[in-house]
Amino acid sequence: MTGDAARLRTAQRGTTEAPTGSSTCRQGEARSVVAAGVGLNVRKEPHPGTPGQPGPRRKRTIRATIPRMPLLTAIAALLVQTAPAPAAPVVVTQTAPVVDAPAAPVVATQTTPVNDAPVAPAASTTPAPLTGSPVPSEELVGPPTPSTEPEPIHQVWIFIDRWKEFGGTVVSETDLIITVTDGLETRTFNKAKVLDIIELVRPKPGQRGLVQLRDGTIVRGEILKDSLEEVEFQVDSVRGRVPREKVYRVLLELEFETRYARVKAAIAPEEHGRRLGLARWLADQDRLDLAITELEALLRDGDVEAAREMLREINARVKLELAVKESKENSKKKAANKAAGAAAAAEQTQAANDGGNSAKPAPRGAPTTREMLPKDLLSNEDVNLVRVYEIDFKDPPRLTVSPEGVRQLILRYGSSALVPATTQERNALYSKSSVEIARLMFDLKARDLYNYIEVEEDPTSVAKFRTRVHNSWLISNCATSRCHGGVDAGRFFLYTGNAKDQRIRYTNLLTLLNFKVDGKPVVNFEDPPNSLLIQYAMTRSSARYPHPDVKGWRPVLSTNTPQLLQDTLDWIRSMYQPRPEYPVKYVAPKLDAVDKAAPTVDGPDR
């Protein structure tokens, strides 16, 4: 048995001392490294001596705490794709760069795997971000392995020291030396004397991965480009670009089939526990068909009660999903049949009105005033988003966060320190209240997940707007057909109609919040009494900004209606502060007739 294997066996029973000199670290700094399931904590004592002058070197001690590798960790180790490892010592990257350049990495020798346990090939480790737990390496890969096709362009980014970097195309490379050119300059480096060499990846179309920034931030999404100038990625439908000087490295995820094949090939038929873990992993990946196949094969080889129980659970899950799918299909068929029946009835009615001659359209008169009014309202999805942004967690409305929303939160923001790191704690998120999950989404500023929050009622501030402003005096006084609710409304149009239609209320709310007159907001959150909504509703003699002199206008807020004024001020002050910007695309209608003062007798007629 080799010395490294003996040390690894001893370490699985507790803590062991790694040989000194097997790793180096910069002065006074500690680095945390994750390498093939082994956690290293490295610390070097500061040099004594005068400031600015290094003292004599001291002995460096490395303590390696090597826990027993559980089943899931063993599976994770098998999932890492590695580039061909050189004979020189493996360079293990540091946790995150210090100041504006990466700190010195820890150089550690490879450990010989235990002979009686199947393990994956040695893999270069993944740097851990500053903001949370180490980046999971089980689904990440480095540069693609060589193939029989013509060698593609091989580009690298080299961290020479804490202040110098160089990137370009590899001209030649050996185990000890690498030569790189950027088109203007060609430089040769000794691999043992540079901090780190990052190989640029070549993502396939649709391939996902991680972008690790130098400040420790992790971005997970589809990798579009990894070049010497910038890194381009896409999260959902949003594209992003980051300059190279802000990126540490890009890691690609393995395709599912490759990961599955690797794990399965490393498990012996008699290892029932690991085969059961493989089936559980397949179920977590929503590959229930493969999970069932693995469990049935396991039960044929032995009587494993846990496998039988898991098979019953997965079969029940499959039946439930099939029932839901069938129900959705039946609903679609019913809706299609109903629409077809309605269309047929409309055709028959039209034919009857035309006296059997459907080729002639029925004559129509001039459009009514109602037909001339705008009809573009916010959608129900837009209404829900406005509600989400107005949630007051001191008095939250009824809301629901779907299980898929929790799942996406873990997938997209799992590297954040705000998201639990262990599987057990993450599963516990599904049992938390929807208000707690929504609060976590807000803390993460996960705006891409807000559509998974369904707010079932008006938040407190919007409820005040509905009862004390909109339905109380705004619609009955300002949205009439002769004012801002008719064809002469001008640039400020308010919708009327069904008072219970939430789309009307929220469209009018958005109009009030966005509209300005000569730079003055209709709703002034910094100075509510000077809001034009209030000033234009007061008598001209008492208003600081009186309403234009137009025919039919009457004041609403006066000494006879003090409660209306107080209710309006209370609503404005109850809206969420600082004011958010709703991600709602809405363009207010502009009617041809603009607001204008009543013409004077001696004034021009145009």
N, C-alpha and C positions, 0 to 999 in steps of 0.2 A: 504494500500500500504506500502510495506516495505521501510526502509530508503534507501537501495541501489537502488531500482526501482525509488524512487522519485529523487534521485541524477542523475540517468541516464536520466530521462525525462527532468530535468532541464538542464543537460549538452547538450542535443540536440538543445537547444535554444542558446547556447553560451559556456562560459567557467565557470567551477565550481571548488571549492576547495575540494580536497579529504581529508578525515580525516587524521590527522597526526598520525604517528605510524602504519599506514597500510602498510608502505613500509620502508625498510631500504636500505642504500647504503653505500659503502666504502668511506673513507675520501676523499673529494675534487674531486670526480668523478661524471660524469653525465652519465646516461644510457638511451638509447632510446628503448622503448619496444612496441611491437605490440601485443595486446591481445584482441581477439574477436572484432576487429574493433576499439579499443580505443587506441590512442597514448598517452603514458605517458612520460613526461620529468622530471626526478628526479634529484635533486641536493642537496647535503648536505654541509653546511658551514664547512670549516676546523676548527679543534679543536685549540683553542689558547693554549699557553704554550710553554715550552722550547722544542728545537728540540729533537726528539727521545722519548719524554714523552707525552702521550695523555693528553689533557686538559679535562675539564668538558664537558659532552654531551650537545649539543644544540638541540633546537626544529628543527625538519625536516619538510619541507613543500613540498608537491607534488601537482603540477598543472596538471590537466588532461584536455586536449583539445579534446573534443568528438564531431566530426562533425556529421551532419546527415548521417545516413547510407544509401547510394544510393542503387539502385536495384542490381547492379553488386557486391557491397560489401556484401549485404545480401546473394546473391547467393554464393559468395566466402566463407562466414562464414559457410554455410551449407555443404560445400564440405570437411571439415576437419574431418577425422576419429580420434577419441580420445580413449585412454585407460581409464579404469575405474578410476575416480577421487577420491582420498581419502578425508576424512573429513577435514584433516589438510589444512592450506592455500596452494594455488597453488604456485609452484615455477616457476617464470618467468625468463628465461635465459637472460644473458647479451648480448650486441651486438657482442663482440668478446673478446678473451682472451688478457690480457696485458702481455707483455714480453713473458715468455714461459709457462704460466699457466693461466687458465681462471680466470677472475676477479669475485668478489662476485656478485651473481645474485640479482635481486630485488625481494623481497617477497611481493606479493600483494594479497589482498583478492578478491574472486570472486564476480562479480557483478550480481545481480539477473536480469534476462532478463525482458524486458517490456512485460506485460501480453497480450497486444493486438497485438503483432507482432510475427509471427512464427520465431523462431531462432533455430540454431543447438545447440546440447549439448556443455557445456563449454569445451574448448580445450586448451591444453598446447601450449604456443606460440612458434614461430620459431625464433631463433636468427637472427638478421640482420647482413649481412657482412659489413666489413669496406669499401669495394671498391664500393658500390653502394646502391641501394634502398633495403629495407628489403626483405628477401627471401619470395616469395609468398607462403602463407600457404594454399591457397585454393585447391591445388592438392597434398598436402603432408600428410602423416600419420605417426604416431608413431608406437610403437610396436603393433602387431596384437592383436585383441580382443580375449578373451578366447573362446574355442569351446568345444564341447562335447567329442572330441578326447582326448587321454591321454595327460597330460600336458607336453609340450616340455621343453627342458632345457631353463631356464630363466637366462640370463646373463646381467650384468649391469657394467657400468663404473662410479665410484664415484669420484667426485672432492671434496676432504675433505676440503681443503683450497686452497690458491693461490699457494702453493708449493707441496702439497701432493695429490696423487691419489691412487686409489685402484680399481682393476677390478677382477671380478670372477663370479661364479655361485651363485644364490640366494638360500640359505638354508631355510630361513623362512622370512616372512614379515608381518608386521601389519601396521596400519595407521601411527604409530609413529616410529617404529623400523624396521630395515632391517639387516639381517645377511647374510654375503657373504663369500665364500671361494674360494681361487685360487688354491686349491689342496695342498698347503703347510701351509697355514695360514687361520684361520677362524676369521673374525672380525665382530663386531656388531656396527652399527651406529645409532645415533639419527637423523632422517630425517631433523629435524628442525635445526640441527647444522652443516650440510654439505652444500657446495655451490650448488651442483647439482648432480642429479642421472640420468645418461643417459642409457636408456634401449637399448640393441643391437637388431637389427631387424632381421627378418628371411625372406629374399626375396624369392618370388616364381620365377620359371624359366621365364626369360624374363621381370621381373618386373623392372620398371624404378624408379629413385629417385634422390635425391641430396646427395652429400657428402660435408659437411661443414668442412673445415680445420680450424685450430686454428688461422691462419693468416688472416682469413676472406674470403679466396678463396672458390668459390662454383663450384663444378663439377657436371654436369647433365649427366646422362647416365643410362645404365643398371647396376643394383647392383647385383654383383655375390656373395659376401660374406661380412659379418660384424662380425668379430671375435675379441677376446681379443688381438690377435697378429697384425692383419692388416685388412684393408678394400680393397676389390678387386672390380673393376668396369670395364665397357667396354663402350667406346665412339666410335660409328660407329664400325669399325673393330679393333680398338686399345684397348688393355687391359692395365690397370694400377693398381698398388698396392701402398698403402700408409700405413706406420707404424702407429700403434694405437696412439703413442704418438704425432702424428701430426694431428690427427682427433679429431674434437669436437663431431660431431654426424652425423648419417645417417638418412635420412627421405625418406620414400617410397611414391610413388604416388598411389592414388586410381585408381582402374580400372574404365574405362569409364562407364560401366553399373552401378556400385555402385554410382558414382557421379551423374549420370543422375537420378537414382531412388531417391536419397536423395533430390535433388533439386525439382523434380516434386512433391514428397510427401509433401513438405513444402509449396506449393503454392495452395491457395484456388481457386475454379473455378471462383469466381467473381473478382479475382485479374488479370485483363486483362493486365495491364502494366508488371507485373512480368512474366506472361505467354509469352508475346511478347519478353521479355528479355531472357527467356529460349530458345525460337526458334532462336534468334540471336546467342546465345551461341552454340547451336547445329550446326548452319551453319558455325560458326568459327571453329568447330571441324571436318568439312567436313562430317558431318552426315546429308546430305541433305534430306534423306528419312524421318528421324525422325523430322526434322524441318518442312517439309511439313505436316506431320501428326499433329503436334502441331498447326500449323497455321490454317489448315482446321478445327480442333476442336474449335479453338478460334473464327473463323468466324461463326461457327454454333451457338455459344453461344451469339454472339453480333456483331454488325456492327462496326468493328474497321478498319479504313481506313489504318492505318500504317501496320496492319497485311496483308491487301489485297495487298498493295504495296510490302511488303517484299516477299509475296508468288509469285508475278509476277517476281521479281528479281531472286528468287531461281529456279523457273521453267525455266527461260531463261538460267540460269547457268547449269542446268541439261541437257537441249537440246544441249548447246555448248559442254559440256563434252562428251555426246553421239556421237555428230558429229565428234569430234576429235578422239574418240576411233574407230569409224567406218572407218574413213579415214586411221588410222594406220593399221587396220586389212586389208583393201583393198590393201594398199601398200605392206604388207607382202604377201598377196595372189599373187599379180602381180609379186613380186620378186621370189616367189617360182615357179610360172608357167614359168617365164623366165628361171630360173635355170634348171627346168625340161626339157624345150625345148632345151636348149643348151646341156644338157647331152645326150638327145636322138639324136640330130644332131651329136654329137661327136661319139656316138656309131655307127651310120650309116656310118660315114666317116671311122671309124676304120674297120668296117666290109668290106667296099668296098676296102680298102687298103689291107686287108688280103685275098681278093678273096673269101669272104664268110666264111672263117675259122677263127672265132674270137678267137679260143682257142690258136692260135700261136701268140705270141707277135711280133710286127714288129722289124726286126733287126735294131740295132742302132750302129753307129760307135763310135769312141773314143770321149770323151767329149771335147767340144771346150774350148778355154781359158776363154771365158765369163762365161761358165757354172761352171768353177772351182773357180770363185771368190765368196767371201762372199756376202750374200744377206740380212743379218739381219740389218734392218734400224729401227730407232725410229718410233713409231706410231704417228699418228696425235695428239692423246691425250698427248703424251710426248712432242711433239713440242709445243703445247699450254701451257703446264706447264713451259717450258723453257722461253717462251715469258712472262708469268705472272711474273716470278722471275726477268726479265730484264726490267720491266716497270719503266720508269722514269716519275714521276708525274709532273715534270716541263715541260715535252713535251710528254704527254701520247699518245700512239697509239689509234686507234679506238678499243673499247672494249664494251662488253655487259655482264651485270650480270643478270641472269634470276630471275624472281620473287620468284622462289623456293629457290634461293640462299639467298635472303633477308629474307625469312621466316625461313630458317635454321639458319641464323645469329641471329635472335631474339630468337629462341628456345634454341640455344646452348650457347649464350653469353648474354642473357637478364639480368643476374645479374651483368654485368660489368657496371661501371660508365660511360663508353663510349657509351653505348646503352641507348636510351631514356627510361624513366621509365613509362610514361603514354601511354595508348592505342592510343590516338590521335597522339602523337609524333611518336610512332612506325609505325602507318599506314602511316605517312608522309614519312617514309623511302622509300616506294614503288614509290614515285614521284621524288625522288632524282636521279641525273644522275648516270650512271654506274661507272664513274670515282670516284665520291664521295663514293659510296658503296665499291668499290675496295680499296680506301684509308682507309676506316674504317676497312675493313678486315685486311689490313696490320697493322694498329695501334693495333688491337686486337691480331695480330700474329695468325690469324685463318687459319692456313695452311690446315686444314681439309676442308675448304670451297673454296680453290683456284680453284678447278675443276669446280665451278659454274661461274668462270670468263672466258669468251671466248674472246681472243685477236684476232682481225680480220686482223691484219697486223704486220709486223716486228717492234719491238721497235726500237728506233733510233740507239742504239748501234749495234743491229744485222743487221739492214739495212746497216750500214757502213761496217760490215764484208762481207755482200753479195756483195756489189758493188765495194768495194775498195781492198778486199783481196781475197775472195773465187773465184769470177768470173773474177777478174782482172788478177791475176797471179798465185794463188795457184794451181788451177785445171790444167791449161794449162802447168805448169812447173813441179809440184811435184806429180801429180796424173796420169801420163801417164802409159801406160802398161809396160814400161821398168823401171819404178820407183816405187813410193808408190801406184800406182793404178793397179799393175799387180800381177802375182802370186809370184814374187820375192820381194814383199813389206816387208816381215818380220813382225815385231811386230807393225809397224806403217803403217796402211792401210787407204787410202782415197778412198771414193766411187766416181764414175763418172756415167754419164748417162744424164738423162733429167735435164737440168740446172734449169728448173722451178719447179722441185720436191722439196718442202720444207723439206721433210724428209731427202734427201741427204745432203742438206746444214746443217741442224741442227745436223745430225749424225757426219759430219766432224767437226763441231764446237765443239761438245762434245769431240771428239777424241783429238783435239788440246788442249782443256782446261785441260784434264785429263792426258795426256801423259807426261812422264818424261824420261830423259836419264841420267843415273848415278846420279839421285837425282835432276837434273836441269830441271825445267819445260819448256815445249815448249813455253808457254805463261807466262811470268813473270810479274805479275801486280805490284809488288813492285819496279822492275827495268826494265821497258819495253825494253830499248835498248839491254839489255843482254838476252832477250828471245831467245831461240834456234830457234824459227820460223824466227827471223830476222838474227841471227848469221849464221845459216846454209844456208841462202839465199844470204849471202855476199861472196865476193871473199875471198879465203883462206888467202891472204896476209893482208887483212884489218879486218878479223874477229877475235874476241877474242876466240871464240869457233868454229873453222872451221869445215865444213861438212866432214864426213869421206871420204876418197879417194876411191870412187866407180866408176865403169865404167859408162859413160853416164851422169854424174852429170855436170851441168852448173850453174854458179851463176845467180841470178835474180836481186838482189839489188846491184847496183854499182853506180859509179859517173855519169853514163849515165841515171840512173833512180832515181833521188832524190825524185820525187813525190811519187813513190811507197813506198819508205821507210817512208816518212812523213805520208802517208795515213794509213800505217800499225800501226805506233805509235799512230796516232789519234784514230784508232779503239780500241786498247788495253786500252787506257786511258778513253775511253767513256763507257766501260763496268761498270756495277753497282758495287759500292764499299760500304761496305766490301763485298767480294765475297760470294754469297749464295751457299748452297749445294742443287743442284736440286734433287727432290725426284723421280729420273728416274733410273730405273734399266737397265743398258746397259753394256755389256761386249764387249770390242773391239776385233775384230778377230785377231788371230795370225796365219800367214801362216808359212809353214814349213821352207822356205828359210829365214834365218835371215840376217839382214844387216851385212856386213863384208867388210873390206878393200880389195882392189885388191891384189892378191897374188904377192909377189916378186919373182924374178927369182931364188934366192937361198933359198927361204923359204920352209917350209914343205908343202906337198900337202894335209895335213889333220890336 
